[in-house]
Amino acid sequence: MDWKEKLKIAVESLRWIIPDKVGVVFSGGIDSSFLAYISNMWDKDVHLYSAGTIDSPDHNWVFKAADYLGLPLKFITIDQNNILDSIKMIKRVDNKADALQVLFDLPLYFVSSVAHERDLISGQGSDELFLGYKKYEKNDTSARDLEKLLNRDLPREIKIAEIFGKNLIAPYLHEAFMNVARQIPVELKISNGVHKKILRDVAIEYGLNPAIAMRPKKSAQYSSGVKYLIEEIAKNHGKKVYEFIRDL
């Protein structure tokens, strides 16, 4: 059995951990899109939620991606009027979180605040398991990054969702899925400059539109536009981003 077939079996194991009614923390990238796609394929009741600035890279794309998927989408706008209170709340959840971690968690915070579903699914873990970050080309710290995600970042994100009575599920971090993904050879994860190649290939074989499956994407704090928004606010206060967030 080749690795694609093994990965497909691992994907099938997720059917039983994704609830029948679920909201997806949606960015339009391969990770959240594939989870949304297979959930819908398995006859789950799926609703997509995205959050970011109106001029962010995600804003226009998520509507196109939702159309490709044939699923309803709600976009929550993050702006100067609501971003500061949300940052303060995330810092209360974890006062040791650094600026990038806080900014990364902002879309989840806003999605959790408006989603109608109790259960939310997130694409967390895919980048570490399938070498999604460009930095892994030179220095593969994915095992260490995954441990940090499991022991520090995911617990914080679960607590953020719980503020609003939500249950956050990260299917890619399901043990049976991780056990397979960890063993897949590096050359199947990064091939000809394409990161997460085997996951993208399997998603296409399941039927996910290649326009979504092959689309490169930046990390959430950049694609959602929140880093650029907070940079502008921090600059107006004569501070760097990390200083401004630290002092809030």
C-alpha positions as CSV (number, residue, x, y, z in Angstrom):
1,M,0.0,0.0,0.0
2,D,1.5,3.4,-1.0
3,W,1.4,6.5,1.2
4,K,-1.5,8.1,-0.6
5,E,-3.7,5.1,0.2
6,K,-2.5,5.1,3.8
7,L,-3.3,8.8,4.0
8,K,-6.8,8.2,2.6
9,I,-7.4,5.6,5.3
10,A,-6.3,8.2,7.9
11,V,-8.6,10.8,6.3
12,E,-11.5,8.3,6.6
13,S,-10.8,8.0,10.3
14,L,-11.8,11.6,10.7
15,R,-15.4,10.9,9.7
16,W,-16.1,9.8,13.3
17,I,-14.6,12.7,15.1
18,I,-16.3,15.5,13.1
19,P,-19.7,16.2,14.5
20,D,-22.9,16.1,12.4
21,K,-23.3,19.9,12.7
22,V,-20.2,21.9,12.5
23,G,-18.7,25.3,11.9
24,V,-15.4,25.6,10.1
25,V,-12.8,28.2,10.9
26,F,-12.3,28.9,7.2
27,S,-9.4,30.6,5.4
28,G,-9.9,29.2,1.9
29,G,-6.6,27.3,2.1
30,I,-6.1,23.6,1.6
31,D,-6.3,22.7,5.3
32,S,-9.7,24.2,6.2
33,S,-11.1,23.7,2.7
34,F,-10.4,20.0,2.7
35,L,-11.9,19.5,6.1
36,A,-15.0,21.4,5.0
37,Y,-15.2,19.4,1.8
38,I,-15.0,16.0,3.3
39,S,-17.4,17.0,6.1
40,N,-19.9,18.0,3.5
41,M,-19.2,14.9,1.5
42,W,-20.0,12.8,4.6
43,D,-23.4,14.6,4.9
44,K,-22.5,16.8,7.8
45,D,-24.3,20.1,8.2
46,V,-21.4,22.5,7.5
47,H,-21.2,26.3,7.8
48,L,-18.0,28.3,7.0
49,Y,-16.8,31.2,9.0
50,S,-13.9,33.6,8.1
51,A,-12.6,36.7,9.9
52,G,-10.2,39.4,8.7
53,T,-9.9,42.9,7.5
54,I,-11.9,43.9,4.4
55,D,-8.7,44.6,2.4
56,S,-7.0,41.3,3.5
57,P,-5.8,38.6,1.0
58,D,-8.4,36.3,2.4
59,H,-11.4,38.6,2.0
60,N,-12.3,38.1,-1.7
61,W,-10.8,34.6,-2.0
62,V,-12.9,33.0,0.8
63,F,-16.1,33.9,-1.0
64,K,-14.8,32.3,-4.2
65,A,-13.6,29.2,-2.3
66,A,-17.0,28.9,-0.6
67,D,-18.7,29.0,-4.0
68,Y,-16.4,26.2,-5.2
69,L,-17.4,24.2,-2.1
70,G,-21.1,25.0,-2.4
71,L,-21.2,25.9,1.3
72,P,-22.6,29.0,3.2
73,L,-20.0,31.5,4.5
74,K,-20.2,34.3,7.0
75,F,-17.3,36.8,7.0
76,I,-16.6,38.7,10.2
77,T,-14.9,42.0,9.7
78,I,-12.0,42.9,12.0
79,D,-11.2,46.6,12.2
80,Q,-9.9,49.3,14.6
81,N,-13.1,49.3,16.5
82,N,-13.0,45.7,17.7
83,I,-9.4,44.4,17.4
84,L,-8.0,45.9,20.7
85,D,-10.6,44.4,23.0
86,S,-10.2,41.0,21.4
87,I,-6.4,41.1,21.8
88,K,-6.8,42.0,25.5
89,M,-9.1,39.0,25.9
90,I,-6.7,36.6,24.2
91,K,-3.9,37.9,26.5
92,R,-6.1,37.1,29.5
93,V,-6.4,33.5,28.3
94,D,-2.6,33.2,28.0
95,N,-0.5,36.1,29.2
96,K,2.7,34.4,27.9
97,A,1.5,34.3,24.3
98,D,3.8,36.4,22.1
99,A,2.5,39.0,19.5
100,L,2.4,36.6,16.5
101,Q,0.5,34.0,18.5
102,V,-2.0,36.6,19.6
103,L,-2.5,37.8,16.0
104,F,-2.7,34.2,14.7
105,D,-5.6,33.5,17.1
106,L,-7.6,36.6,16.3
107,P,-9.7,35.0,13.4
108,L,-10.5,32.1,15.7
109,Y,-11.6,34.5,18.5
110,F,-14.0,36.3,16.1
111,V,-15.3,33.1,14.5
112,S,-16.0,31.7,18.0
113,S,-17.9,34.8,19.0
114,V,-20.4,34.6,16.1
115,A,-20.7,30.9,15.1
116,H,-24.1,29.4,15.6
117,E,-22.7,25.9,15.9
118,R,-21.3,24.6,19.2
119,D,-18.6,22.6,17.5
120,L,-15.9,24.3,15.4
121,I,-13.2,22.5,13.4
122,S,-9.8,24.0,12.7
123,G,-7.1,23.1,10.2
124,Q,-4.4,23.4,12.9
125,G,-1.5,20.9,12.7
126,S,-1.4,20.5,8.9
127,D,1.5,22.8,8.5
128,E,3.6,20.9,11.0
129,L,2.6,17.5,9.8
130,F,2.9,18.1,6.1
131,L,5.8,20.7,6.2
132,G,3.7,23.7,5.1
133,Y,6.1,26.4,6.1
134,K,8.9,27.5,3.8
135,K,11.3,27.5,6.7
136,Y,11.2,23.7,6.7
137,E,13.1,23.6,3.4
138,K,16.3,24.7,5.3
139,N,15.6,23.6,8.8
140,D,13.0,21.0,9.6
141,T,11.8,21.9,13.1
142,S,8.4,20.4,12.4
143,A,8.6,17.8,15.2
144,R,9.5,20.5,17.8
145,D,6.8,22.8,16.4
146,L,4.2,20.1,16.6
147,E,5.0,19.5,20.2
148,K,4.6,23.2,21.0
149,L,1.3,23.3,19.1
150,L,0.0,20.3,21.1
151,N,1.2,21.5,24.5
152,R,0.9,25.2,24.3
153,D,-1.0,26.7,21.3
154,L,-3.9,24.3,20.9
155,P,-4.8,24.4,24.6
156,R,-4.9,28.2,24.4
157,E,-7.1,28.1,21.2
158,I,-9.4,25.6,22.9
159,K,-9.8,28.1,25.8
160,I,-10.5,31.0,23.4
161,A,-13.3,29.0,21.8
162,E,-14.6,28.1,25.3
163,I,-15.1,31.8,26.1
164,F,-18.0,31.7,23.8
165,G,-19.2,28.2,24.7
166,K,-17.6,26.6,21.7
167,N,-15.9,23.2,21.4
168,L,-12.8,23.4,19.1
169,I,-11.8,20.3,17.3
170,A,-8.5,19.9,15.3
171,P,-9.0,16.8,13.1
172,Y,-5.5,16.8,11.7
173,L,-4.3,16.4,15.3
174,H,-6.4,13.3,15.8
175,E,-4.0,10.6,17.0
176,A,-4.7,8.1,14.2
177,F,-4.3,10.8,11.6
178,M,-1.1,12.1,13.1
179,N,0.5,8.6,13.4
180,V,0.2,8.2,9.6
181,A,1.2,11.8,8.6
182,R,4.3,11.7,10.8
183,Q,5.6,8.7,8.9
184,I,5.2,10.0,5.4
185,P,8.6,10.7,3.7
186,V,9.7,14.3,3.4
187,E,10.0,14.1,-0.4
188,L,6.2,13.4,-0.6
189,K,5.4,16.4,1.6
190,I,7.7,18.9,-0.3
191,S,8.0,18.3,-4.0
192,N,9.3,20.7,-6.6
193,G,8.7,23.6,-4.3
194,V,5.2,22.6,-3.5
195,H,4.6,22.2,0.2
196,K,2.0,19.7,1.6
197,K,2.1,18.0,-1.8
198,I,0.7,14.7,-0.8
199,L,-2.2,16.3,1.1
200,R,-3.0,18.4,-1.9
201,D,-2.9,15.4,-4.2
202,V,-5.1,13.4,-2.0
203,A,-7.6,16.3,-1.6
204,I,-7.8,16.5,-5.4
205,E,-8.4,12.8,-5.7
206,Y,-11.3,13.2,-3.2
207,G,-12.7,15.8,-5.6
208,L,-11.6,19.1,-4.0
209,N,-11.3,21.8,-6.7
210,P,-7.6,22.1,-7.7
211,A,-8.0,25.9,-7.6
212,I,-8.4,25.5,-3.8
213,A,-6.1,22.5,-3.3
214,M,-3.1,24.0,-5.0
215,R,-3.4,27.6,-3.9
216,P,-0.5,28.8,-1.8
217,K,-1.4,30.6,1.4
218,K,0.3,32.7,4.1
219,S,-0.1,32.2,7.8
220,A,-3.4,33.4,9.3
221,Q,-2.0,36.6,10.9
222,Y,-0.9,37.8,7.4
223,S,-3.7,36.4,5.2
224,S,-6.4,37.7,7.5
225,G,-4.8,41.2,7.4
226,V,-4.7,41.6,11.2
227,K,-0.9,42.0,11.4
228,Y,-1.0,44.9,9.0
229,L,-3.9,46.5,10.9
230,I,-2.2,46.3,14.2
231,E,1.0,47.6,12.7
232,E,-0.8,50.7,11.6
233,I,-2.3,51.1,15.0
234,A,1.0,50.5,16.8
235,K,2.7,53.0,14.5
236,N,0.2,55.7,15.5
237,H,1.3,55.1,19.1
238,G,5.0,55.2,18.2
239,K,5.5,51.5,19.0
240,K,6.4,48.3,17.3
241,V,3.8,45.6,17.1
242,Y,5.2,43.4,19.8
243,E,5.6,46.5,22.1
244,F,2.0,47.6,21.5
245,I,0.5,44.2,22.2
246,R,2.7,43.7,25.2
247,D,1.5,47.0,26.7
248,L,-2.2,46.5,26.1
